[in-house]
Amino acid sequence: MAGPILARAIAKLEEAARYVAPDPEVLERLKHPEAVLQVWIPVRMDDGAQQIFSGFRVRHTNVRGPAKGGIRFHPDVDLDEIEALAVWMTFKCAVVGIPFGGAKGGVIVNPKELSRLELERLSRGYIEKIADFIGPEIDVPAPDVYTNERVMGWMMDEYSIIRRRRTPAVITGKPIELGGSVGRDDATGRGAFLCVQELQRLHHWNPATMTVAVQGFGNAGQAIAKLLHDGGYRVVAVSDSQGGIHRPEGFDVPSLVQYKNDTRHLEAVYCEGTVCEAVDADRITNEELLELDVDLLIPAALEGVITGENAERVRARTVVEVANGPTTPDSDAVLESHGITVVPDILANAGGVTVSYFEWVQNRTGDYWSLEEVHRRLAEKMVDAFTAVREVATELDVSLRTDAYVHGLRRLCAAISAGGTSSYFRQPER
Ligand code: NAD
């Protein structure tokens, strides 16, 4: 039986199906993953003891191409979450029109409690356990919460050792020196920023008058905060797992990024050279950040943070879902009734997987692109996807989230139906 997060993903699929009316067989196919793997990874800890970690890899579908999805290292990872994230990946790849299906992986671990060597052993151990389940033509992992490019590099290296041939296309989000793509590091934030720019163009926003709050100051949160800051928006609040800071005048985001990455602490600072000076800012909780009176609210941390309980108190005019699944379905209805536009995760954060696709293409062809080329191709994909979702919006009077699911489901239906469904096979032969 589906857990609560997977049930949410399936409910959304069923809702979109009401507008697409797919062949029932197509819907049935998409409700089930293609394969689920659970592994136990013994790791030699620095004190000599063995510790066993549990992990998963789920392949939802590879009907449109190899399955694609990140690997999450987090103490709260469970199979329900990973299965749901794999479904979302299927839709995300379909929405941006890249030839991948959906997958996801995770290990139950708090990586902050591991030494660097323990983290490397765990990363390599995980790949050793899932090596027969992944591959450039089968399932291509990438970074997600609390995994990064160094971890991807170790994982690619381990897979290459097992296969006895260098295989960079097995995983994306690698360091550039190990076959990564330029422009992958900030691709998720940049993709979301491109969506904001489309909204800016449609609604004639003046960035100088627009305020922004960003929850989560990791890879994705930092990138979009920085791009919005550079674009003239006023970023007035940011947070990490320890809590947030708020400054109505706005922050100098590059300084925050530098300080956070140098010290792992989030403080309001201005940096010049290597010297950072503290400036006034209020400490706020992550819950308070979500309820600030801002134009743009950007959840960029974990799922399920805007719920039926706090949605009534959300005062932002637009929510851009950089995190996967930050808004629960009951809160969706509340946000909609308050006239709050939600740019859904399967569109807003698709920039990351899009540049991952570019990385996979470059690894397979051996032809590496310039940053300008990556940015140009990313903008083309994101603007096309945004426009296609808006076109569905002119056809149906539903939320942007449902529009995005309808757009993705149409592509998935076309791919599954191309192989023939019962309506084709039952036709009398002529
Ligand atoms: P990350 O590990 O780099 O950063 C996560 C950030 O969230 C950190 O700043 C952390 O302190 C903060 N955080 C953790 N727990 C929190 C909590 N309870 N409250 C507030 N903040 C908390 O991860 P990331 O890669 O930036 O991913 C963030 C989100 O974006 C995830 O939902 C992920 O699935 C999604 N996403 C990331 C990418 C990508 O390319 N990195 C692509 C698509 C989607």
Residues whose N, C-alpha, C, O or C-beta is under 5 A from the ligand:
A	BS01	NAD	P143 D144 V145 Y146 T188 G216 F217 G218 N219 A220 G221 S239 D240 S241 N286 A300 A301 L302 V322 A323 N324 N349 G352
